[in-house]
Amino acid sequence: MANGIDHVPVLLDEAISALAISASDHLIDGTYGRGGHARALLNSLGPDGKLLVVDQDPEAIAHANVHFGDDPRVTIKHANFSDLVFITREMGWFGRVDGILLDLGVSSPQLDQPARGFSFMSKGPLDMRMDTTTGISAGEWLNDVDQATLAAVIKDYGEERHAKRIAQAIVKARAEKPLEDTHQLASVIAGVVRGRPGHHPATRTFQAIRIFINRELDVLSAVLDQLTDILAPGGRMAVISFHSLEDRLVKQAWNRQAKPPAASRREPLPKPFKPKLKLIGKPVTADEQACRENPRARSARLRVAERLYGKAA
């Protein structure tokens, strides 16, 4: 496609529309991926608009520099979106941002590269790091972690009911030969459990390991309240999630900022509450055509919130 952007993100049009962008806005694409959102955001801006592009994947940043590095409206940062408070303060954008877009989880280009180790569809090293410049790989962790911790990770982050059986099989297999590639790990898992119809038995385990290695839920949980303060009054944030645990974190964090806490017997008189956020519409899901074109779209969910005028009490 034109501009070297060959990946159309799920719920792209819906997210861009929900942000209600004006030509001179200051926007943030906190999960650049391969530039699908960035291109759409820039197309909504005029010459006075500004876009901050952030991604923790060095390959994504290299892509951004090639395709957007010459645009004076664009600032590119190699960072996790958890660093946005620091970055926006440094840029003088804190409290002045009109729109933030996050597309959570692993991107399709990352899944499609065997060398990244995110997928068992092709043989590749057990890496799974979104930022390959830091942290331990999935293989290093899997060959060292104790069985109980491994089972807990697979259960909690993969919602896998056979977690104990899978963890036991992995520990047994690595005692005979260290785990080195995605096919080896997927084969071990397939040897002890059967997948649901249409799903490989290793799907949930791979997902769980990736989420753990990249601390995805910890990072998201820590940053959700901070993102509100980055926004200008009337600014909006749109978050696209592909995992029920991610979506639940977004929903809970935004409800805390938008709705008064439930009544309690211990505190019969409610505390004063001034909302910081307004929830915009209901969660949006992909239509059937989008799901046919991209099966990953079936689990996608878009939530949108707007910062209210004034400060929280």
C-alpha positions in Angstrom: 0.0 0.0 0.0 1.0 3.7 -0.3 3.4 5.1 2.2 4.7 1.6 3.1 1.8 1.1 5.5 0.6 -2.4 4.6 -1.3 -3.3 7.8 -4.8 -2.1 8.5 -5.5 -2.2 12.2 -8.7 -3.6 13.6 -11.4 -1.0 14.4 -9.3 1.7 12.8 -12.2 3.9 11.4 -14.2 3.5 14.6 -11.2 4.6 16.8 -10.4 7.6 14.6 -14.0 8.7 14.5 -14.4 8.3 18.3 -11.5 10.6 19.0 -13.3 13.5 17.3 -10.1 15.0 16.0 -9.6 18.7 15.1 -7.0 19.9 12.6 -4.7 21.5 15.2 -4.9 18.8 17.9 -2.0 17.3 19.8 -2.4 13.5 19.5 -0.6 10.4 20.8 -0.3 7.0 19.1 1.0 5.0 22.1 1.4 1.7 20.2 2.7 2.5 16.7 3.0 -1.1 15.4 3.5 -0.6 11.7 1.9 2.8 11.4 -1.8 2.1 10.4 -3.1 4.3 13.2 -0.4 6.9 12.8 -1.2 7.4 9.2 -5.0 7.8 9.9 -4.3 10.2 12.7 -2.1 12.3 10.6 -4.7 12.4 7.8 -7.1 13.9 10.3 -4.6 16.7 11.2 -3.8 19.9 9.5 -0.4 21.6 9.2 -0.6 22.9 12.8 -1.5 19.5 14.3 1.1 17.4 16.2 1.5 13.6 16.6 3.6 11.8 19.2 4.5 8.2 18.1 5.6 5.8 20.8 6.5 2.1 20.6 8.7 -0.2 22.7 9.6 -2.4 19.7 12.8 -1.2 18.0 11.6 -2.5 14.7 8.5 -0.4 14.9 10.5 2.7 15.7 12.8 2.0 12.7 9.6 1.7 10.6 8.3 5.0 12.0 11.5 6.8 11.3 11.5 5.6 7.6 7.8 6.5 7.0 7.2 9.5 9.3 10.6 10.8 10.3 10.5 13.7 7.7 7.1 14.9 8.8 7.6 18.0 11.0 4.3 17.3 12.7 5.6 14.0 14.1 7.8 13.2 17.1 9.0 9.6 17.5 10.0 8.0 20.8 11.3 4.5 21.5 9.5 3.9 24.8 6.7 2.0 26.5 3.4 3.9 26.7 3.9 3.7 30.5 6.5 6.4 30.0 4.0 8.9 28.5 3.7 11.0 31.6 7.5 11.6 31.6 7.6 12.1 27.8 4.7 14.6 27.7 6.1 16.6 30.6 9.4 16.7 28.8 7.7 17.9 25.7 5.4 20.4 27.4 2.4 18.4 26.4 1.2 17.2 29.8 -2.4 18.2 30.4 -2.6 19.5 26.8 -3.1 16.3 24.7 -6.4 16.1 22.7 -6.3 12.4 21.9 -4.6 9.2 22.9 -4.9 5.9 21.1 -3.7 2.6 22.4 -3.9 -0.7 20.5 -3.0 -3.3 23.1 -1.2 -6.6 22.9 1.0 -8.1 20.1 0.6 -6.6 16.6 0.0 -8.7 13.5 3.5 -7.8 12.0 5.1 -9.2 15.2 3.1 -12.4 15.0 4.0 -12.8 11.4 7.8 -12.8 12.1 9.0 -16.2 13.2 12.2 -14.7 14.6 10.2 -12.9 17.3 8.8 -16.1 18.7 5.3 -14.9 19.4 3.6 -17.6 17.3 3.8 -21.4 17.0 2.6 -21.2 13.4 6.2 -20.9 12.2 9.4 -22.2 13.8 11.4 -19.5 15.6 13.3 -18.8 18.8 11.4 -18.5 22.1 11.9 -14.8 22.5 8.4 -13.1 22.8 9.9 -9.8 24.0 8.2 -6.7 22.5 11.3 -4.7 23.3 14.2 -6.9 22.2 16.8 -4.6 23.8 15.9 -5.4 27.4 14.6 -8.2 29.7 14.9 -11.9 29.5 13.4 -14.0 26.6 10.6 -16.5 27.0 13.1 -19.3 26.5 15.4 -18.2 29.3 12.5 -17.9 31.6 10.8 -21.2 30.6 14.1 -23.1 31.2 14.5 -21.8 34.7 11.1 -21.0 36.2 9.7 -23.4 38.9 6.7 -25.5 38.1 4.2 -23.8 40.5 5.0 -20.3 39.2 4.7 -21.5 35.6 1.4 -23.1 36.2 0.1 -19.9 37.9 1.2 -17.7 34.9 -0.5 -20.0 32.4 -3.7 -20.1 34.5 -3.9 -16.4 35.4 -2.8 -14.9 32.1 -3.9 -17.5 29.7 -7.1 -18.6 31.5 -6.0 -22.1 30.7 -7.8 -24.8 32.8 -5.1 -27.4 32.0 -2.3 -25.1 33.4 -0.9 -27.6 35.9 -0.7 -30.4 33.4 1.0 -28.1 30.8 3.5 -26.8 33.4 4.4 -30.3 34.5 4.9 -31.4 30.9 7.2 -28.3 30.2 9.3 -29.0 33.2 9.7 -32.6 32.3 10.6 -31.8 28.7 13.2 -29.2 29.6 14.9 -31.7 31.9 15.6 -33.9 28.9 16.4 -31.0 26.5 16.3 -27.2 26.9 13.4 -25.6 25.2 14.7 -23.6 22.3 12.0 -22.9 19.7 8.3 -22.3 19.3 7.6 -25.7 17.6 9.3 -27.5 20.4 7.1 -25.8 23.0 3.9 -26.2 21.1 4.6 -29.9 20.6 5.1 -30.4 24.3 1.8 -28.7 25.0 -0.1 -30.6 22.3 1.2 -33.8 23.8 -0.7 -33.4 27.0 -3.9 -31.4 26.1 -6.3 -31.1 23.3 -7.3 -27.7 21.8 -10.8 -26.5 21.4 -12.3 -26.9 17.9 -10.4 -24.5 15.6 -7.8 -23.6 18.2 -4.3 -25.1 18.7 -3.9 -26.4 22.3 -0.9 -24.1 22.8 -2.8 -20.9 22.0 -3.6 -19.9 25.6 -0.2 -20.9 26.9 1.7 -18.8 24.3 -0.5 -15.9 25.1 0.1 -16.2 28.9 3.9 -16.4 28.5 3.9 -13.4 26.2 1.8 -11.3 28.6 4.0 -12.3 31.5 7.4 -11.7 29.8 6.3 -8.2 28.7 4.4 -7.4 31.9 1.5 -6.3 29.8 -1.2 -6.3 32.4 1.0 -4.7 35.1 2.0 -1.9 32.8 -1.6 -1.3 31.6 -2.9 -1.3 35.2 -0.3 1.2 36.3 -0.8 3.7 33.5 -4.5 3.9 33.0 -5.1 6.5 35.8 -2.1 8.5 34.6 -3.4 8.8 31.1 -6.3 10.9 32.2 -4.0 13.6 33.5 -2.1 13.8 30.2 -5.3 14.8 28.4 -6.6 18.3 28.1 -10.1 19.0 29.3 -12.3 17.6 26.6 -9.6 15.3 25.3 -10.4 11.7 24.5 -8.6 8.4 24.8 -9.5 5.3 22.8 -8.2 1.8 23.9 -8.5 -1.3 21.7 -8.0 -4.6 23.6 -7.9 -8.2 22.4 -8.0 -10.0 25.7 -10.7 -10.1 28.4 -8.2 -9.3 31.2 -7.0 -6.2 29.4 -10.5 -5.0 28.7 -11.5 -5.6 32.3 -8.7 -3.4 33.5 -9.7 -0.6 31.2 -13.3 -0.9 32.2 -12.6 -0.9 35.9 -10.1 2.0 35.8 -12.4 4.2 33.8 -15.4 3.4 36.0 -13.5 4.5 39.0 -12.9 7.8 37.4 -16.3 8.2 35.9 -18.8 6.8 38.4 -19.2 7.3 42.2 -18.2 4.3 44.3 -21.0 1.9 45.3 -22.7 2.5 48.6 -21.2 0.7 51.6 -22.7 -0.3 54.9 -19.5 0.9 56.6 -19.9 4.4 55.1 -23.6 5.2 55.0 -22.8 8.8 53.9 -21.2 8.8 50.5 -17.9 10.7 50.1 -17.9 13.7 47.7 -17.2 12.5 44.2 -16.2 14.6 41.2 -15.7 12.6 38.0 -12.6 13.0 35.9 -13.9 11.1 33.0 -17.0 10.7 30.9 -17.5 7.3 29.2 -18.3 7.7 25.5 -20.8 5.3 24.1 -20.8 1.5 24.6 -17.8 -0.8 23.8 -17.4 -1.2 20.1 -16.7 -4.6 18.5 -15.7 -5.5 14.9 -18.4 -6.3 12.3 -18.7 -9.6 10.5 -16.8 -8.4 7.4 -13.8 -7.3 9.6 -13.8 -10.6 11.4 -13.8 -12.5 8.1 -10.9 -10.5 6.8 -9.0 -10.8 10.1 -9.9 -13.5 12.6 -8.1 -11.7 15.3 -10.8 -9.0 15.1 -13.3 -11.3 16.8 -11.9 -10.6 20.2 -11.3 -6.8 19.7 -13.1 -4.3 21.9 -12.8 -0.5 21.7 -13.6 1.7 24.7 -13.6 5.5 24.6 -13.5 8.1 27.4 -13.3 11.9 27.6 -11.7 14.0 30.2 -14.1 16.3 31.9 -13.5 20.0 32.3 -11.9 21.0 35.6 -9.8 18.9 38.0 -10.8 16.0 40.2 -11.8 16.7 43.8 
